């Protein structure tokens, strides 16, 4: 299933702030997040069973995340939703990724899924349930799990919104502090007032906190390799900053050819000799003008 929230284009100089809990079988093997090989550079974890990912960021500042959702007519042998998430991270921007997600989900090759594609200029959720729908995100706080964006019927959505809106979310520090507490709270005995799922064979297997500001060196990536209620977040910000730095455009430097002053074109050399007398006179004249006018 999974549960996430994104604060989009609200906090000053930080267009994307995200908290996400991954929910999966506790026995499913997972690779800890790292910088993946190839281009573009991507930082993400890997589902070792299918080879895809559930959440990642590429060097262009594109964030992609996937959550499962119900679908009545799922294919008998669906392609991994995590593999599509990994494919989307090859895009250069969120619009391109959302369009690719729409086209792929329309093929009917996948089980039900929601894909969040976001960068600093555009964000959308692509719903792939009974029908494929692209919903563009407006500036504000949004929640997503196994249903539609900002599902008011989902109690966990309402809990997260209530917890976060108790504070003025005008900075990355405030959002991450409140989100980390909210996404670390277990459900109570009635299955309410919490986010973390525990017990049985299925539940919260990891958690991610992300801040993608305009300044790369202020980016934040924290990851809990297990239920955040039981395991602390580890700081992976250095990996994220390394990936984002790879996306900076660098102006090509042109090497100037060094010429030997002694090796001149014979015709140019003769021309310089003819003009030397004139230049000398002009130099004296200029000097005399400066002296007469009290110049420098």
C-alpha positions as YAML, in Angstrom:
chain: A
units: angstrom
residues:
- id: 1
  name: UNK
  ca: [0.00, 0.00, 0.00]
- id: 2
  name: UNK
  ca: [2.22, 2.87, 1.29]
- id: 3
  name: UNK
  ca: [1.36, 6.28, 2.71]
- id: 4
  name: UNK
  ca: [2.88, 9.63, 1.80]
- id: 5
  name: UNK
  ca: [2.37, 13.35, 2.14]
- id: 6
  name: UNK
  ca: [3.88, 16.17, 0.10]
- id: 7
  name: UNK
  ca: [4.01, 19.87, 0.91]
- id: 8
  name: UNK
  ca: [4.26, 21.39, -2.54]
- id: 9
  name: UNK
  ca: [5.47, 24.94, -3.24]
- id: 10
  name: UNK
  ca: [4.54, 26.32, 0.17]
- id: 11
  name: UNK
  ca: [7.71, 26.51, 2.26]
- id: 12
  name: UNK
  ca: [10.08, 29.34, 1.37]
- id: 13
  name: UNK
  ca: [12.74, 28.31, -1.20]
- id: 14
  name: UNK
  ca: [11.75, 24.64, -0.80]
- id: 15
  name: UNK
  ca: [9.20, 23.57, -3.40]
- id: 16
  name: UNK
  ca: [9.16, 19.89, -2.37]
- id: 17
  name: UNK
  ca: [8.89, 18.45, 1.13]
- id: 18
  name: UNK
  ca: [7.87, 14.82, 1.50]
- id: 19
  name: UNK
  ca: [7.33, 12.10, 4.07]
- id: 20
  name: UNK
  ca: [6.59, 8.55, 2.95]
- id: 21
  name: UNK
  ca: [6.16, 5.16, 4.59]
- id: 22
  name: UNK
  ca: [6.62, 2.06, 2.46]
- id: 23
  name: UNK
  ca: [4.31, -0.84, 3.30]
- id: 24
  name: UNK
  ca: [5.23, -4.29, 2.08]
- id: 25
  name: UNK
  ca: [5.81, -7.86, 3.19]
- id: 26
  name: UNK
  ca: [8.42, -7.93, 5.94]
- id: 27
  name: UNK
  ca: [10.08, -10.85, 4.15]
- id: 28
  name: UNK
  ca: [10.54, -9.03, 0.82]
- id: 29
  name: UNK
  ca: [14.28, -8.38, 0.28]
- id: 30
  name: UNK
  ca: [15.29, -4.73, -0.15]
- id: 31
  name: UNK
  ca: [18.51, -2.93, -1.00]
- id: 32
  name: UNK
  ca: [19.34, 0.09, 1.15]
- id: 33
  name: UNK
  ca: [19.15, 3.40, -0.80]
- id: 34
  name: UNK
  ca: [22.29, 4.29, -2.74]
- id: 35
  name: UNK
  ca: [23.37, 6.06, -5.93]
- id: 36
  name: UNK
  ca: [22.54, 3.76, -8.83]
- id: 37
  name: UNK
  ca: [24.85, 3.19, -11.78]
- id: 38
  name: UNK
  ca: [24.14, 4.74, -15.17]
- id: 39
  name: UNK
  ca: [22.73, 8.08, -16.27]
- id: 40
  name: UNK
  ca: [20.93, 10.10, -15.20]
- id: 41
  name: UNK
  ca: [22.24, 9.73, -11.67]
- id: 42
  name: UNK
  ca: [19.56, 8.42, -9.32]
- id: 43
  name: UNK
  ca: [19.42, 7.78, -5.59]
- id: 44
  name: UNK
  ca: [16.88, 5.19, -4.50]
- id: 45
  name: UNK
  ca: [16.39, 1.87, -2.78]
- id: 46
  name: UNK
  ca: [15.87, -1.30, -4.82]
- id: 47
  name: UNK
  ca: [13.30, -4.05, -4.43]
- id: 48
  name: UNK
  ca: [15.52, -7.10, -4.86]
- id: 49
  name: UNK
  ca: [12.62, -9.36, -5.76]
- id: 50
  name: UNK
  ca: [11.43, -7.44, -8.84]
- id: 51
  name: UNK
  ca: [14.32, -5.02, -9.42]
- id: 52
  name: UNK
  ca: [12.32, -1.81, -9.24]
- id: 53
  name: UNK
  ca: [11.98, 0.94, -6.64]
- id: 54
  name: UNK
  ca: [9.23, 2.63, -4.66]
- id: 55
  name: UNK
  ca: [10.75, 6.12, -4.39]
- id: 56
  name: UNK
  ca: [13.72, 7.96, -5.85]
- id: 57
  name: UNK
  ca: [15.21, 11.28, -6.93]
- id: 58
  name: UNK
  ca: [17.30, 11.90, -10.05]
- id: 59
  name: UNK
  ca: [19.97, 14.47, -10.87]
- id: 60
  name: UNK
  ca: [17.41, 16.85, -12.41]
- id: 61
  name: UNK
  ca: [15.54, 17.17, -9.11]
- id: 62
  name: UNK
  ca: [12.73, 14.87, -10.24]
- id: 63
  name: UNK
  ca: [11.00, 12.94, -7.46]
- id: 64
  name: UNK
  ca: [9.00, 9.81, -8.32]
- id: 65
  name: UNK
  ca: [7.12, 7.61, -5.86]
- id: 66
  name: UNK
  ca: [4.58, 4.82, -6.27]
- id: 67
  name: UNK
  ca: [1.77, 3.50, -4.09]
- id: 68
  name: UNK
  ca: [-0.38, 0.45, -4.80]
- id: 69
  name: UNK
  ca: [-4.11, 0.72, -5.36]
- id: 70
  name: UNK
  ca: [-6.99, -1.60, -6.19]
- id: 71
  name: UNK
  ca: [-7.85, -2.53, -9.76]
- id: 72
  name: UNK
  ca: [-10.71, -4.81, -10.77]
- id: 73
  name: UNK
  ca: [-9.25, -6.19, -14.00]
- id: 74
  name: UNK
  ca: [-5.59, -6.66, -13.23]
- id: 75
  name: UNK
  ca: [-3.49, -8.60, -15.77]
- id: 76
  name: UNK
  ca: [-2.60, -12.20, -15.00]
- id: 77
  name: UNK
  ca: [1.14, -11.50, -15.26]
- id: 78
  name: UNK
  ca: [1.55, -7.78, -14.60]
- id: 79
  name: UNK
  ca: [4.79, -5.92, -15.10]
- id: 80
  name: UNK
  ca: [6.32, -4.71, -11.84]
- id: 81
  name: UNK
  ca: [5.02, -1.32, -10.73]
- id: 82
  name: UNK
  ca: [8.41, -0.68, -9.15]
- id: 83
  name: UNK
  ca: [10.11, -1.18, -12.52]
- id: 84
  name: UNK
  ca: [7.92, 1.53, -14.02]
- id: 85
  name: UNK
  ca: [8.83, 3.80, -11.09]
- id: 86
  name: UNK
  ca: [12.47, 3.18, -11.93]
- id: 87
  name: UNK
  ca: [11.82, 3.92, -15.61]
- id: 88
  name: UNK
  ca: [10.15, 7.23, -14.78]
- id: 89
  name: UNK
  ca: [13.29, 8.37, -12.97]
- id: 90
  name: UNK
  ca: [15.06, 8.46, -16.35]
- id: 91
  name: UNK
  ca: [12.91, 11.46, -17.32]
- id: 92
  name: UNK
  ca: [14.29, 15.01, -17.27]
- id: 93
  name: UNK
  ca: [11.24, 16.58, -15.60]
- id: 94
  name: UNK
  ca: [7.93, 15.80, -13.91]
- id: 95
  name: UNK
  ca: [5.75, 16.55, -16.94]
- id: 96
  name: UNK
  ca: [7.69, 14.05, -19.03]
- id: 97
  name: UNK
  ca: [7.53, 11.44, -16.26]
- id: 98
  name: UNK
  ca: [3.78, 11.90, -15.72]
- id: 99
  name: UNK
  ca: [3.09, 11.55, -19.44]
- id: 100
  name: UNK
  ca: [5.16, 8.36, -19.62]
- id: 101
  name: UNK
  ca: [3.31, 6.98, -16.57]
- id: 102
  name: UNK
  ca: [-0.04, 7.77, -18.21]
- id: 103
  name: UNK
  ca: [0.93, 6.02, -21.45]
- id: 104
  name: UNK
  ca: [2.32, 2.95, -19.68]
- id: 105
  name: UNK
  ca: [-0.66, 2.53, -17.35]
- id: 106
  name: UNK
  ca: [-3.00, 2.84, -20.34]
- id: 107
  name: UNK
  ca: [-1.46, -0.31, -21.83]
- id: 108
  name: UNK
  ca: [-3.09, -2.38, -19.10]
- id: 109
  name: UNK
  ca: [0.16, -4.19, -18.29]
- id: 110
  name: UNK
  ca: [0.18, -3.15, -14.61]
- id: 111
  name: UNK
  ca: [-1.75, -3.83, -11.44]
- id: 112
  name: UNK
  ca: [-3.37, -0.81, -9.81]
- id: 113
  name: UNK
  ca: [-0.98, 2.00, -8.84]
- id: 114
  name: UNK
  ca: [-0.58, 5.71, -8.15]
- id: 115
  name: UNK
  ca: [2.53, 7.53, -9.35]
- id: 116
  name: UNK
  ca: [3.66, 10.83, -7.88]
- id: 117
  name: UNK
  ca: [5.90, 12.81, -10.25]
- id: 118
  name: UNK
  ca: [7.18, 16.13, -8.92]
- id: 119
  name: UNK
  ca: [9.86, 18.74, -9.51]
- id: 120
  name: UNK
  ca: [10.12, 22.42, -8.63]
- id: 121
  name: UNK
  ca: [7.89, 23.54, -11.51]
- id: 122
  name: UNK
  ca: [5.25, 20.83, -11.91]
- id: 123
  name: UNK
  ca: [3.75, 17.95, -9.92]
- id: 124
  name: UNK
  ca: [1.05, 15.42, -10.66]
- id: 125
  name: UNK
  ca: [-0.34, 12.11, -9.48]
- id: 126
  name: UNK
  ca: [-1.17, 9.55, -12.16]
- id: 127
  name: UNK
  ca: [-3.94, 7.25, -10.96]
- id: 128
  name: UNK
  ca: [-3.95, 3.83, -12.58]
- id: 129
  name: UNK
  ca: [-7.02, 2.12, -11.17]
- id: 130
  name: UNK
  ca: [-10.28, 1.42, -12.99]
- id: 131
  name: UNK
  ca: [-9.22, 4.21, -15.35]
- id: 132
  name: UNK
  ca: [-6.08, 6.25, -15.90]
- id: 133
  name: UNK
  ca: [-6.23, 9.84, -14.71]
- id: 134
  name: UNK
  ca: [-3.62, 12.58, -14.31]
- id: 135
  name: UNK
  ca: [-4.26, 14.99, -11.43]
- id: 136
  name: UNK
  ca: [-2.04, 18.06, -11.29]
- id: 137
  name: UNK
  ca: [-1.05, 19.20, -7.80]
- id: 138
  name: UNK
  ca: [-1.84, 22.72, -6.69]
- id: 139
  name: UNK
  ca: [0.37, 24.43, -4.14]
- id: 140
  name: UNK
  ca: [-0.42, 23.06, -0.70]
- id: 141
  name: UNK
  ca: [-0.42, 19.95, 1.48]
- id: 142
  name: UNK
  ca: [-1.43, 16.68, -0.18]
- id: 143
  name: UNK
  ca: [-1.75, 13.05, 0.93]
- id: 144
  name: UNK
  ca: [-1.69, 9.81, -1.04]
- id: 145
  name: UNK
  ca: [-2.02, 6.11, -0.25]
- id: 146
  name: UNK
  ca: [-4.07, 3.34, -1.89]
- id: 147
  name: UNK
  ca: [-6.88, 5.53, -3.20]
- id: 148
  name: UNK
  ca: [-7.24, 8.94, -4.77]
- id: 149
  name: UNK
  ca: [-5.18, 12.00, -3.96]
- id: 150
  name: UNK
  ca: [-6.33, 13.69, -0.73]
- id: 151
  name: UNK
  ca: [-8.84, 10.94, 0.04]
- id: 152
  name: UNK
  ca: [-11.09, 12.37, 2.78]
- id: 153
  name: UNK
  ca: [-12.52, 8.90, 3.52]
- id: 154
  name: UNK
  ca: [-9.12, 7.53, 4.56]
- id: 155
  name: UNK
  ca: [-8.57, 7.95, 8.30]
- id: 156
  name: UNK
  ca: [-4.79, 7.99, 7.96]
- id: 157
  name: UNK
  ca: [-5.04, 10.87, 5.48]
- id: 158
  name: UNK
  ca: [-7.13, 12.81, 7.96]
- id: 159
  name: UNK
  ca: [-4.73, 12.03, 10.81]
- id: 160
  name: UNK
  ca: [-1.71, 13.26, 8.83]
- id: 161
  name: UNK
  ca: [-3.49, 16.41, 7.70]
- id: 162
  name: UNK
  ca: [-4.66, 17.15, 11.24]
- id: 163
  name: UNK
  ca: [-1.19, 16.66, 12.72]
- id: 164
  name: UNK
  ca: [0.57, 18.76, 10.08]
- id: 165
  name: UNK
  ca: [-1.95, 21.61, 9.91]
- id: 166
  name: UNK
  ca: [-1.62, 22.22, 13.64]
- id: 167
  name: UNK
  ca: [1.61, 24.00, 12.72]
- id: 168
  name: UNK
  ca: [2.61, 26.76, 10.34]
- id: 169
  name: UNK
  ca: [4.47, 24.82, 7.68]
- id: 170
  name: UNK
  ca: [6.61, 27.67, 6.38]
- id: 171
  name: UNK
  ca: [10.00, 25.96, 6.59]
- id: 172
  name: UNK
  ca: [11.63, 22.63, 5.89]
- id: 173
  name: UNK
  ca: [12.68, 22.29, 9.53]
- id: 174
  name: UNK
  ca: [9.11, 22.57, 10.81]
- id: 175
  name: UNK
  ca: [7.66, 20.20, 8.22]
- id: 176
  name: UNK
  ca: [10.29, 17.49, 8.72]
- id: 177
  name: UNK
  ca: [10.04, 17.69, 12.50]
- id: 178
  name: UNK
  ca: [6.25, 17.31, 12.53]
- id: 179
  name: UNK
  ca: [6.18, 14.76, 9.69]
- id: 180
  name: UNK
  ca: [8.77, 12.55, 11.36]
- id: 181
  name: UNK
  ca: [6.62, 12.38, 14.51]
- id: 182
  name: UNK
  ca: [3.41, 11.78, 12.58]
- id: 183
  name: UNK
  ca: [4.84, 9.07, 10.31]
- id: 184
  name: UNK
  ca: [6.44, 7.33, 13.31]
- id: 185
  name: UNK
  ca: [3.20, 6.91, 15.23]
- id: 186
  name: UNK
  ca: [1.65, 3.46, 15.30]
- id: 187
  name: UNK
  ca: [-2.07, 2.93, 14.82]
- id: 188
  name: UNK
  ca: [-3.96, 2.72, 18.09]
- id: 189
  name: UNK
  ca: [-6.05, -0.26, 19.20]
- id: 190
  name: UNK
  ca: [-8.92, 0.88, 16.99]
- id: 191
  name: UNK
  ca: [-6.67, 1.23, 13.94]
- id: 192
  name: UNK
  ca: [-6.80, 5.03, 14.06]
- id: 193
  name: UNK
  ca: [-4.67, 8.04, 15.01]
- id: 194
  name: UNK
  ca: [-1.47, 6.75, 13.49]
- id: 195
  name: UNK
  ca: [0.36, 5.80, 10.30]
- id: 196
  name: UNK
  ca: [2.73, 2.90, 11.05]
- id: 197
  name: UNK
  ca: [1.39, -0.59, 10.38]
- id: 198
  name: UNK
  ca: [2.90, -3.43, 12.45]
- id: 199
  name: UNK
  ca: [2.10, -7.02, 13.28]
- id: 200
  name: UNK
  ca: [1.58, -9.96, 10.97]
- id: 201
  name: UNK
  ca: [3.51, -10.51, 7.76]
- id: 202
  name: UNK
  ca: [2.77, -7.13, 6.17]
- id: 203
  name: UNK
  ca: [3.34, -3.59, 7.36]
- id: 204
  name: UNK
  ca: [5.61, -0.56, 7.37]
- id: 205
  name: UNK
  ca: [9.05, -1.69, 6.21]
- id: 206
  name: UNK
  ca: [10.76, 1.70, 5.79]
- id: 207
  name: UNK
  ca: [10.24, 5.45, 5.91]
- id: 208
  name: UNK
  ca: [11.67, 8.42, 3.98]
- id: 209
  name: UNK
  ca: [11.87, 12.16, 4.71]
- id: 210
  name: UNK
  ca: [12.88, 14.47, 1.86]
- id: 211
  name: UNK
  ca: [13.56, 18.16, 1.41]
- id: 212
  name: UNK
  ca: [14.33, 19.40, -2.11]
- id: 213
  name: UNK
  ca: [15.10, 23.12, -1.84]
- id: 214
  name: UNK
  ca: [16.45, 25.41, -4.53]
- id: 215
  name: UNK
  ca: [19.92, 25.29, -2.97]
- id: 216
  name: UNK
  ca: [21.39, 21.83, -3.43]
- id: 217
  name: UNK
  ca: [23.58, 21.96, -0.32]
- id: 218
  name: UNK
  ca: [20.48, 22.37, 1.84]
- id: 219
  name: UNK
  ca: [18.82, 19.19, 0.52]
- id: 220
  name: UNK
  ca: [17.85, 16.59, 3.12]
- id: 221
  name: UNK
  ca: [17.33, 12.83, 2.77]
- id: 222
  name: UNK
  ca: [16.59, 10.75, 5.85]
- id: 223
  name: UNK
  ca: [15.74, 7.07, 5.79]
- id: 224
  name: UNK
  ca: [14.53, 4.54, 8.34]
- id: 225
  name: UNK
  ca: [15.24, 0.93, 7.39]
- id: 226
  name: UNK
  ca: [12.19, -0.40, 9.21]
- id: 227
  name: UNK
  ca: [9.16, 0.98, 11.02]
- id: 228
  name: UNK
  ca: [10.19, 4.52, 12.08]
- id: 229
  name: UNK
  ca: [8.44, 3.88, 15.37]
- id: 230
  name: UNK
  ca: [11.18, 1.35, 16.15]
- id: 231
  name: UNK
  ca: [14.17, 2.43, 14.07]
- id: 232
  name: UNK
  ca: [15.68, 5.92, 13.90]
- id: 233
  name: UNK
  ca: [16.13, 7.82, 10.65]
- id: 234
  name: UNK
  ca: [19.61, 7.77, 9.13]
- id: 235
  name: UNK
  ca: [20.97, 10.81, 7.32]
- id: 236
  name: UNK
  ca: [21.62, 10.13, 3.62]
- id: 237
  name: UNK
  ca: [21.71, 13.79, 2.60]
- id: 238
  name: UNK
  ca: [25.25, 13.54, 1.23]
- id: 239
  name: UNK
  ca: [24.05, 11.00, -1.37]
- id: 240
  name: UNK
  ca: [21.17, 13.21, -2.43]
- id: 241
  name: UNK
  ca: [23.39, 16.28, -2.77]
- id: 242
  name: UNK
  ca: [25.91, 14.33, -4.82]
- id: 243
  name: UNK
  ca: [23.19, 13.23, -7.25]
- id: 244
  name: UNK
  ca: [21.67, 16.71, -7.56]
- id: 245
  name: UNK
  ca: [25.10, 18.26, -8.13]
- id: 246
  name: UNK
  ca: [25.52, 16.02, -11.18]
- id: 247
  name: UNK
  ca: [22.58, 17.80, -12.77]
- id: 248
  name: UNK
  ca: [24.18, 21.21, -12.74]
- id: 249
  name: UNK
  ca: [24.96, 22.51, -16.22]
- id: 250
  name: UNK
  ca: [28.54, 23.54, -16.68]
- id: 251
  name: UNK
  ca: [29.67, 26.03, -19.27]
- id: 252
  name: UNK
  ca: [32.29, 24.50, -21.59]
- id: 253
  name: UNK
  ca: [35.72, 26.00, -21.23]
- id: 254
  name: UNK
  ca: [37.52, 26.91, -24.44]
- id: 255
  name: UNK
  ca: [41.25, 26.37, -24.35]
- id: 256
  name: UNK
  ca: [43.11, 29.24, -26.02]
- id: 257
  name: UNK
  ca: [45.93, 28.21, -28.31]
- id: 258
  name: UNK
  ca: [49.25, 29.61, -27.11]
- id: 259
  name: UNK
  ca: [51.29, 31.13, -29.91]
- id: 260
  name: UNK
  ca: [55.03, 31.56, -29.94]
- id: 261
  name: UNK
  ca: [55.66, 35.31, -30.31]
- id: 262
  name: UNK
  ca: [58.81, 34.55, -32.31]
- id: 263
  name: UNK
  ca: [56.92, 32.51, -34.89]
- id: 264
  name: UNK
  ca: [54.94, 35.13, -36.77]
- id: 265
  name: UNK
  ca: [53.57, 35.21, -40.27]
- id: 266
  name: UNK
  ca: [56.24, 36.93, -42.46]
- id: 267
  name: UNK
  ca: [53.64, 39.19, -44.08]
- id: 268
  name: UNK
  ca: [52.28, 40.26, -40.68]
- id: 269
  name: UNK
  ca: [55.83, 40.84, -39.44]
- id: 270
  name: UNK
  ca: [56.61, 43.20, -42.37]
- id: 271
  name: UNK
  ca: [53.29, 44.99, -41.82]
- id: 272
  name: UNK
  ca: [54.09, 45.53, -38.14]
- id: 273
  name: UNK
  ca: [57.47, 47.07, -39.07]
- id: 274
  name: UNK
  ca: [55.82, 49.55, -41.46]
- id: 275
  name: UNK
  ca: [53.27, 50.58, -38.86]
- id: 276
  name: UNK
  ca: [55.74, 50.84, -35.97]
- id: 277
  name: UNK
  ca: [56.77, 54.39, -36.85]
- id: 278
  name: UNK
  ca: [53.18, 55.56, -37.04]
- id: 279
  name: UNK
  ca: [52.24, 53.93, -33.73]
- id: 280
  name: UNK
  ca: [55.27, 55.48, -32.07]
- id: 281
  name: UNK
  ca: [54.24, 58.94, -33.19]
- id: 282
  name: UNK
  ca: [50.71, 58.41, -32.05]
- id: 283
  name: UNK
  ca: [51.99, 57.28, -28.69]
- id: 284
  name: UNK
  ca: [54.03, 60.46, -28.17]
- id: 285
  name: UNK
  ca: [51.11, 62.59, -29.27]
- id: 286
  name: UNK
  ca: [48.78, 60.87, -26.78]
- id: 287
  name: UNK
  ca: [51.30, 61.38, -24.01]
- id: 288
  name: UNK
  ca: [51.60, 65.07, -24.81]
- id: 289
  name: UNK
  ca: [47.78, 65.49, -24.68]
- id: 290
  name: UNK
  ca: [47.66, 63.91, -21.23]
- id: 291
  name: UNK
  ca: [50.42, 66.14, -19.90]
- id: 292
  name: UNK
  ca: [48.79, 69.28, -21.30]
- id: 293
  name: UNK
  ca: [45.41, 68.46, -19.83]
- id: 294
  name: UNK
  ca: [46.70, 67.10, -16.50]
- id: 295
  name: UNK
  ca: [45.57, 63.60, -17.41]
- id: 296
  name: UNK
  ca: [46.51, 60.40, -15.58]
...
